[in-house]
Amino acid sequence: MTGSVLQISVSPGGVPKHPVSVANVTTEGIEGDGHKNTQLHGGPRRALLLITAEGLEELAALGFTVTPGALGENITTLGLSRRDLRIGQRWRIGENAVIEITTRRSPCAALNRYGTKIQGAIFDELVKAEDPSSPKWGLSGFYASVVTPGVIRSGDTIAVC
């Protein structure tokens, strides 16, 4: 599987996050990115949040006004199937950054700014049970740890390693 980085996003904390063209990725996440609730976000096992652009398009088709960065993701991917993403996969981004998917993201109330039904649109009991057969698998995104820090750029290739 191969895709690319559509957008890299950061914020001082909360949603939405805003685009940057280049970012330094450390084991704690993207330099300059903040989290309002450090109990739920950030740290070495949740250093980055990834969401597919295709998943955002599905949500937009349901009437949610979401764009890259809107759901708090640091990396919006293009060309990767959310249905094929799995915990434990390692991905190389650009020349040297390597990440590992550690957990799926549970939606929080901060997303309700896009509509009170968004949490139900991206999360169900099958997703909660870590079952990728759910039609909603991956819509809420995946957290990743950083195995190998590095610089990433919009347009960089993302490939399973």
JOTAVEN-V366699 format. One record per backbone hydrogen bond with DSSP energy under -0.5 kcal/mol. CO is the residue of the C=O (numbers start at 0). NH is the residue of the N-H. E is the energy in kcal/mol with one decimal. If there is no record, write none. Layout:
BEGIN
co,nh,e
CO,NH,E
CO,NH,E
END
This chain:
BEGIN
co,nh,e
0,159,-1.7
2,157,-2.5
3,5,-0.8
3,77,-2.4
4,154,-3.0
6,75,-2.9
7,19,-2.3
9,17,-3.5
10,33,-3.2
17,9,-2.4
19,7,-0.8
20,153,-2.4
22,24,-0.6
22,151,-2.8
23,25,-0.5
23,30,-2.5
24,149,-1.7
25,28,-1.4
27,42,-0.5
28,25,-3.3
29,32,-2.1
35,37,-0.7
36,39,-1.1
36,40,-2.2
42,45,-0.9
43,46,-0.7
45,41,-0.9
46,29,-0.5
47,143,-2.2
48,73,-2.0
48,74,-2.2
49,141,-2.2
50,76,-2.2
51,55,-1.8
52,56,-2.2
53,57,-1.8
54,58,-2.1
55,59,-2.5
56,60,-2.2
57,61,-0.9
58,61,-0.5
58,63,-2.1
59,62,-1.7
63,65,-1.8
66,69,-2.5
68,16,-2.5
68,71,-1.6
73,8,-2.8
74,50,-2.1
74,76,-0.6
75,5,-2.7
75,6,-1.6
76,52,-3.1
77,3,-2.3
79,81,-0.6
80,83,-1.7
80,84,-0.6
81,84,-0.7
85,88,-1.8
88,100,-2.4
89,160,-2.5
90,98,-2.7
91,93,-0.5
91,158,-2.1
92,95,-0.5
92,96,-1.2
96,92,-2.9
97,146,-2.1
97,147,-2.0
98,90,-2.6
99,144,-2.7
100,87,-3.0
102,142,-2.9
107,110,-1.9
108,111,-1.9
109,112,-1.0
110,113,-2.3
111,114,-2.1
114,117,-1.8
116,120,-1.4
117,121,-1.3
118,122,-1.0
121,139,-0.6
123,127,-2.5
124,128,-1.8
125,130,-3.0
126,129,-2.3
129,131,-0.7
130,133,-1.7
133,136,-1.6
135,138,-2.1
137,140,-0.7
140,104,-2.6
141,49,-2.9
142,101,-2.4
142,102,-1.2
143,46,-0.7
143,47,-1.9
144,99,-2.2
144,146,-0.7
147,97,-1.9
149,24,-3.2
151,22,-2.6
152,155,-2.2
155,4,-2.4
156,93,-2.7
157,2,-2.9
158,91,-3.1
END
